[in-house]
Amino acid sequence: MTPLEADQVGRDVLGVVRRLCRRPVDVVAHSKLQADLGFDSLQTLELVAALEDEFGVTVPLERMPQIQTVGEAAACVRSLLAENARP
């Protein structure tokens, strides 16, 4: 089990990325969305929208450039979920 697969958020993010990825490659935490998985800007926006729907969060525009890898996408989702859980 990889570190990304160690929690439910990581597994769910992997599932979303795998569903949207058009290349027959193994998707792992350090996979770069553009270089390794072939995501273009539209596909990256589709990924963000899918993550927002999957987790019930809103990814602020200023965080989008920080999402370059699958692991960074999972970290962003975890952070947003933690922020939403605070009273």
C-alpha positions as CSV (number, residue, x, y, z in Angstrom):
1,M,0.0,0.0,0.0
2,T,1.4,3.4,-1.0
3,P,1.2,6.4,1.4
4,L,-1.5,7.9,-0.8
5,E,-3.6,4.8,-0.4
6,A,-3.3,4.8,3.4
7,D,-6.4,6.9,3.9
8,Q,-9.8,7.2,2.3
9,V,-9.2,10.6,0.9
10,G,-6.0,9.5,-0.9
11,R,-7.8,6.4,-2.3
12,D,-10.7,8.5,-3.5
13,V,-8.5,11.1,-5.1
14,L,-6.6,8.3,-6.9
15,G,-9.9,7.0,-8.2
16,V,-11.0,10.3,-9.5
17,V,-7.6,10.9,-11.3
18,R,-7.7,7.4,-12.7
19,R,-11.2,7.9,-14.0
20,L,-10.2,11.1,-15.8
21,C,-6.8,10.0,-17.0
22,R,-6.7,9.2,-20.7
23,R,-3.3,7.6,-20.7
24,P,-2.7,3.9,-19.9
25,V,-0.3,4.6,-17.1
26,D,0.0,3.7,-13.4
27,V,-1.2,6.6,-11.4
28,V,0.8,7.2,-8.2
29,A,1.2,10.0,-5.7
30,H,4.2,11.6,-7.5
31,S,2.6,11.4,-10.9
32,K,2.6,14.9,-12.5
33,L,-0.7,15.7,-13.9
34,Q,0.6,17.3,-17.1
35,A,3.9,15.7,-17.7
36,D,3.1,12.1,-16.6
37,L,-0.6,11.8,-17.1
38,G,-1.1,14.2,-20.0
39,F,-3.6,16.5,-18.4
40,D,-4.1,19.7,-20.3
41,S,-5.6,22.8,-18.7
42,L,-9.2,21.8,-19.4
43,Q,-8.7,18.3,-18.0
44,T,-7.1,19.8,-14.9
45,L,-10.2,22.0,-14.4
46,E,-12.3,18.8,-14.9
47,L,-10.3,17.2,-12.2
48,V,-10.8,20.1,-9.8
49,A,-14.5,20.1,-10.5
50,A,-14.7,16.3,-9.9
51,L,-12.8,16.6,-6.6
52,E,-15.1,19.4,-5.5
53,D,-18.1,17.2,-6.3
54,E,-16.6,14.1,-4.7
55,F,-15.6,15.8,-1.5
56,G,-18.1,18.7,-1.2
57,V,-15.3,21.3,-1.1
58,T,-14.5,24.4,-3.1
59,V,-10.9,24.7,-4.4
60,P,-10.0,28.4,-4.3
61,L,-8.5,29.7,-7.6
62,E,-5.3,30.7,-5.8
63,R,-4.7,27.0,-4.8
64,M,-5.0,25.6,-8.3
65,P,-1.4,26.3,-9.3
66,Q,-0.2,24.3,-6.3
67,I,-1.8,21.2,-7.6
68,Q,0.8,19.7,-9.9
69,T,0.8,16.1,-8.8
70,V,-1.7,13.5,-7.6
71,G,-0.3,13.8,-4.1
72,E,-0.7,17.5,-4.1
73,A,-4.3,17.2,-5.2
74,A,-4.9,14.8,-2.2
75,A,-3.1,17.2,0.2
76,C,-5.3,20.1,-1.1
77,V,-8.5,18.1,-0.5
78,R,-7.3,17.0,3.0
79,S,-6.5,20.6,3.8
80,L,-9.9,21.9,2.6
81,L,-11.8,19.2,4.5
82,A,-9.9,20.1,7.7
83,E,-10.7,23.8,7.2
84,N,-14.4,23.0,6.7
85,A,-14.4,20.8,9.8
86,R,-13.3,23.6,12.1
87,P,-16.1,25.3,14.0
